[in-house]
């Protein structure tokens, strides 16, 4: 069992805060993942949150499962699906307790791995990767680690320090996790197919990254 708390307390404002804080980049990164989904593919959103990306995947014809530790998040996504006339599966569970009946074609884990301490992150990556069929795709959008010049790295620390400081005070995440997922993905049997570093504005400092990985085998 993971010791992660739920995001119930911020469920109603989470998406708005994320997009305000990121100048819309969080939403853009999630929407870009739609290019890697196919109609009728089984797609799992781990830590689905408010579920804008899951709803868009359902609109494309994907068979969507939404998993989150927060009952309020899952209930909110379920109501949004019902309002739009889409069907899906909705699961309130710790990801370490979740055991799907069969593997998924695609798993999206957006801004999930920063919720885990350094000694638990590798296990979380391995668990999420284990939800995939061989050849399945793992889609990740996250903060990663500081990159670039000294001023760019300093910006990363200040910028993410404010956001993670807010969530750490509430006991939701560690303070300012810094992580390169490449070693954890390799250990979990996944190969990185595409990796992009995302800037807040053109020529600005790198603030986020997106990863498309494929489960080997």
C-alpha positions in Angstrom: 0.0 0.0 0.0 1.3 3.4 -1.0 1.3 6.1 1.7 0.2 8.8 -0.8 -2.6 11.1 0.5 -5.6 11.9 -1.8 -6.1 15.1 -3.7 -9.7 15.5 -2.5 -9.0 18.9 -0.9 -7.9 20.4 -4.3 -10.1 18.4 -6.6 -12.4 21.3 -7.5 -9.6 23.7 -8.5 -6.7 21.4 -9.5 -7.0 21.7 -13.3 -7.4 25.5 -13.2 -4.5 25.9 -10.9 -2.3 23.6 -13.0 -3.0 25.5 -16.2 -2.6 28.9 -14.6 0.7 27.9 -13.1 2.0 26.4 -16.3 0.7 29.1 -18.7 -1.4 26.4 -20.3 1.4 24.0 -20.9 0.0 21.3 -18.7 -3.2 21.1 -20.8 -1.1 21.3 -24.0 1.1 18.4 -23.0 -1.9 16.2 -22.1 -3.6 17.1 -25.4 -0.5 16.2 -27.4 -0.8 12.6 -26.1 -4.0 12.1 -28.1 -1.8 11.5 -31.1 -0.6 8.3 -29.6 -4.0 6.8 -29.0 -6.1 4.7 -31.3 -9.8 4.2 -31.5 -11.0 1.2 -29.4 -7.6 0.8 -27.7 -7.7 0.1 -24.0 -6.3 3.2 -22.3 -5.7 3.7 -18.6 -5.3 7.1 -16.9 -3.4 6.6 -13.6 -3.9 9.5 -11.3 -6.6 10.8 -13.6 -7.3 13.9 -11.7 -10.1 16.1 -13.2 -9.9 14.0 -16.4 -9.8 16.4 -19.3 -7.4 14.1 -21.1 -9.4 11.0 -20.3 -12.6 12.6 -21.7 -10.8 13.6 -24.9 -9.5 10.0 -25.3 -13.1 8.7 -24.9 -14.2 11.2 -27.6 -11.7 9.6 -29.9 -13.3 6.2 -29.3 -10.8 4.8 -26.8 -11.9 2.3 -24.1 -11.0 4.4 -21.1 -10.3 3.4 -17.5 -9.8 6.2 -14.9 -7.9 5.3 -11.8 -7.3 7.7 -8.9 -6.8 7.5 -5.1 -9.1 10.5 -4.7 -12.8 9.6 -4.6 -13.7 13.2 -5.4 -11.5 13.2 -8.5 -13.0 9.9 -9.7 -16.6 11.0 -9.0 -16.0 14.2 -10.9 -14.6 12.4 -13.9 -17.5 9.9 -13.9 -20.0 12.8 -13.9 -18.2 14.5 -16.8 -18.3 11.3 -18.8 -22.0 10.8 -18.1 -22.8 14.4 -19.1 -21.0 13.9 -22.4 -22.6 10.6 -23.1 -19.4 8.5 -22.9 -18.9 5.3 -21.1 -15.8 4.3 -19.1 -14.5 2.5 -16.1 -13.9 4.4 -12.9 -11.8 3.0 -10.1 -10.9 4.5 -6.7 -7.7 2.7 -5.7 -4.1 3.1 -4.7 -2.2 2.2 -7.8 -0.2 -0.4 -5.8 -3.4 -2.2 -5.0 -4.9 -2.1 -8.5 -4.9 -5.3 -10.6 -6.5 -5.0 -14.0 -8.2 -8.0 -15.5 -6.0 -7.7 -18.6 -3.2 -5.4 -19.8 -3.8 -2.0 -21.5 -2.6 -0.8 -24.9 -1.8 2.6 -23.5 -1.2 4.0 -20.0 -1.0 7.7 -19.2 0.6 8.8 -16.0 0.7 12.6 -15.9 2.2 14.5 -13.0 2.1 11.3 -11.0 5.6 10.3 -10.2 6.5 13.5 -8.4 4.0 12.5 -5.8 6.4 9.7 -4.6 9.5 10.0 -2.5 12.8 9.0 -4.2 12.8 5.5 -2.6 9.3 4.8 -3.8 9.4 6.3 -7.3 11.0 3.3 -9.0 8.4 1.0 -7.6 5.7 3.3 -8.8 7.1 3.4 -12.3 7.5 -0.4 -12.4 3.9 -0.9 -11.2 2.5 1.5 -13.8 4.6 -0.1 -16.6 3.2 -3.5 -15.5 -0.3 -2.4 -16.5 0.8 -2.5 -20.2 0.8 -5.3 -22.7 4.1 -6.0 -24.4 4.5 -3.2 -27.1 2.1 -1.0 -25.2 2.8 2.7 -24.8 3.4 4.6 -21.6 2.7 8.4 -21.8 4.1 10.7 -19.2 4.0 14.5 -18.7 5.9 15.7 -15.6 8.4 18.2 -14.2 11.5 16.0 -14.4 14.7 17.7 -13.3 16.4 21.1 -13.8 18.2 21.4 -17.2 20.1 23.9 -19.2 22.2 26.9 -18.1 22.8 28.0 -14.5 20.1 30.7 -14.8 17.7 28.2 -16.4 18.3 25.7 -13.6 17.8 28.4 -11.0 14.5 29.3 -12.5 13.4 25.7 -12.4 14.2 25.5 -8.6 12.3 28.7 -7.9 9.4 28.0 -10.2 8.7 24.4 -9.1 9.7 25.2 -5.6 6.7 27.4 -5.2 4.3 24.9 -6.7 5.7 21.9 -4.8 6.0 23.9 -1.7 2.2 24.6 -1.8 1.4 20.9 -2.2 4.1 19.7 0.3 2.6 22.0 3.0 -0.7 20.1 2.5 1.1 16.8 2.6 0.3 15.9 -1.0 3.8 15.6 -2.4 7.4 15.7 -1.3 9.0 19.1 -1.6 10.6 19.7 -4.9 11.3 16.2 -6.2 13.9 16.1 -8.9 14.0 13.0 -11.1 15.1 11.5 -14.4 12.7 8.7 -15.3 15.0 7.1 -17.9 16.7 4.7 -15.4 13.4 3.7 -13.7 11.8 3.1 -17.1 14.7 0.9 -18.3 14.5 -1.1 -15.0 10.8 -1.5 -15.6 11.4 -3.0 -19.0 10.4 0.1 -21.1 12.3 1.8 -23.9 11.9 5.6 -24.4 10.6 6.2 -27.9 10.3 10.0 -27.7 11.3 12.6 -25.2 10.5 16.3 -25.4 11.5 19.1 -23.1 8.9 21.8 -22.7 9.6 25.5 -22.2 7.1 28.0 -20.8 7.8 30.4 -23.6 9.9 30.3 -26.8 13.6 30.2 -25.9 12.7 30.2 -22.2 13.9 27.8 -19.6 12.9 24.2 -19.7 10.1 23.6 -17.2 8.5 20.2 -18.1 9.1 17.1 -20.1 7.0 14.6 -22.0 7.9 11.0 -22.5 6.6 8.2 -24.8 7.9 4.8 -23.7 7.2 1.4 -25.1 7.1 -1.8 -22.9 9.6 -4.2 -24.2 8.8 -7.8 -25.0 
